[in-house]
């Protein structure tokens, strides 16, 4: 996989190999934190729009967690863009009782395709702030 500039989006991730449907693509890697800490970080990030926000909330064993991937790293999962018709989907993967978010191919993906998944956020406030979530 490689990072590329995508018109109208900024950075994105391009497949450099073929992925079969159901195949592991990449982990959405970051700090695994509980919701109370996540909300504090989100409020802090909102004070600096240049920071961006790469927070993924999910349920695990009846508790809400967040993977905060806002910190710049060489991990590519955080740079996969949104599409309601993406070619990847997230899946929760348990390793020794610790939840990991991974992206798997939701269909066969060819070399040169941009990797995309549905962020799943349909809230009115989010769509007003980020109109691209409609697509």
C-alpha positions as CSV (number, residue, x, y, z in Angstrom):
1,X,0.0,0.0,0.0
2,X,1.1,3.5,-0.6
3,X,0.0,7.0,0.3
4,X,-1.1,9.3,-2.5
5,X,-2.7,12.7,-2.9
6,X,-6.4,12.3,-3.8
7,X,-8.1,15.3,-5.5
8,X,-10.7,16.8,-3.2
9,X,-9.7,14.6,-0.2
10,X,-6.0,15.0,0.5
11,X,-4.1,12.0,1.5
12,X,-5.4,8.5,0.8
13,X,-4.2,5.0,0.5
14,X,-3.7,3.1,-2.7
15,X,-3.5,-0.7,-3.1
16,X,-0.2,-1.9,-4.5
17,X,-1.2,-5.5,-4.4
18,X,-4.4,-7.4,-5.2
19,X,-6.7,-8.2,-2.2
20,X,-9.2,-11.0,-2.2
21,X,-12.7,-10.5,-0.7
22,X,-12.4,-11.2,3.1
23,X,-8.6,-10.7,3.2
24,X,-6.9,-8.6,5.9
25,X,-5.9,-5.2,4.5
26,X,-4.6,-3.2,7.5
27,X,-5.1,-2.4,11.2
28,X,-6.7,0.9,12.3
29,X,-4.0,1.4,14.8
30,X,-3.8,4.0,17.6
31,X,-4.2,4.5,21.3
32,X,-7.0,2.3,22.7
33,X,-8.8,4.4,25.2
34,X,-12.1,4.4,27.1
35,X,-14.9,6.8,26.1
36,X,-14.3,9.3,28.9
37,X,-10.7,9.9,27.8
38,X,-11.8,9.9,24.2
39,X,-14.3,12.7,24.7
40,X,-11.6,14.8,26.5
41,X,-9.2,14.3,23.6
42,X,-11.9,15.0,21.0
43,X,-12.6,18.4,22.7
44,X,-8.9,19.2,22.8
45,X,-8.5,18.3,19.1
46,X,-11.5,20.5,18.2
47,X,-9.7,23.6,19.5
48,X,-7.1,23.2,16.6
49,X,-8.8,22.4,13.3
50,X,-5.4,21.8,11.7
51,X,-4.9,18.7,13.9
52,X,-7.8,16.7,12.4
53,X,-9.5,13.9,14.3
54,X,-9.0,10.2,13.6
55,X,-11.1,8.7,16.4
56,X,-13.0,5.4,15.9
57,X,-15.6,4.6,18.5
58,X,-16.9,1.0,19.0
59,X,-18.5,-1.4,21.5
60,X,-16.6,-4.3,23.0
61,X,-17.9,-6.5,25.8
62,X,-20.7,-4.0,26.6
63,X,-18.3,-1.1,26.9
64,X,-17.5,1.8,24.6
65,X,-13.9,2.2,23.5
66,X,-12.1,4.4,21.0
67,X,-9.0,3.9,18.9
68,X,-7.4,7.4,18.7
69,X,-5.2,7.4,15.6
70,X,-4.8,11.2,15.4
71,X,-1.1,11.1,16.1
72,X,0.9,11.1,12.9
73,X,2.6,7.7,12.4
74,X,3.7,5.5,9.5
75,X,0.6,3.4,10.0
76,X,-1.7,3.6,7.0
77,X,-5.1,2.5,8.4
78,X,-5.7,6.1,9.7
79,X,-5.4,7.5,6.2
80,X,-8.1,5.3,4.5
81,X,-10.8,7.7,3.2
82,X,-14.6,7.4,3.6
83,X,-17.1,6.1,1.0
84,X,-20.6,4.7,1.5
85,X,-19.6,2.3,-1.2
86,X,-16.1,1.4,0.1
87,X,-14.1,-1.7,-0.8
88,X,-13.1,-2.3,2.8
89,X,-15.0,-2.8,6.0
90,X,-14.0,-2.7,9.7
91,X,-14.0,-5.8,11.8
92,X,-13.3,-6.2,15.5
93,X,-10.5,-8.7,16.2
94,X,-9.7,-9.9,19.7
95,X,-6.1,-10.7,20.5
96,X,-5.6,-11.9,24.1
97,X,-8.6,-10.0,25.3
98,X,-7.6,-6.8,23.7
99,X,-9.8,-5.4,20.9
100,X,-8.1,-4.5,17.6
101,X,-9.9,-2.8,14.7
102,X,-8.9,-4.2,11.3
103,X,-10.0,-3.5,7.8
104,X,-10.8,-6.4,5.5
105,X,-11.6,-6.3,1.8
106,X,-15.3,-6.3,1.3
107,X,-14.8,-7.3,-2.3
108,X,-11.8,-8.1,-4.5
109,X,-9.5,-5.0,-4.7
110,X,-7.3,-4.4,-7.7
111,X,-3.8,-2.8,-7.7
112,X,-4.1,1.0,-8.1
113,X,-7.6,1.3,-6.4
114,X,-8.0,3.7,-3.5
115,X,-8.8,1.9,-0.3
116,X,-12.1,3.2,1.2
117,X,-14.5,2.3,3.9
118,X,-17.8,3.6,5.3
119,X,-17.1,5.7,8.5
120,X,-20.8,5.0,9.5
121,X,-21.4,8.5,10.9
122,X,-24.8,9.8,9.7
123,X,-25.4,12.4,12.4
124,X,-26.7,15.8,11.2
125,X,-23.9,17.7,13.0
126,X,-21.2,15.6,11.5
127,X,-22.6,15.9,8.0
128,X,-22.9,19.6,8.3
129,X,-19.2,19.8,9.5
130,X,-18.0,17.3,6.9
131,X,-20.4,17.2,3.8
132,X,-18.2,14.5,2.2
133,X,-19.8,12.0,4.7
134,X,-22.9,12.0,2.4
135,X,-21.0,10.2,-0.3
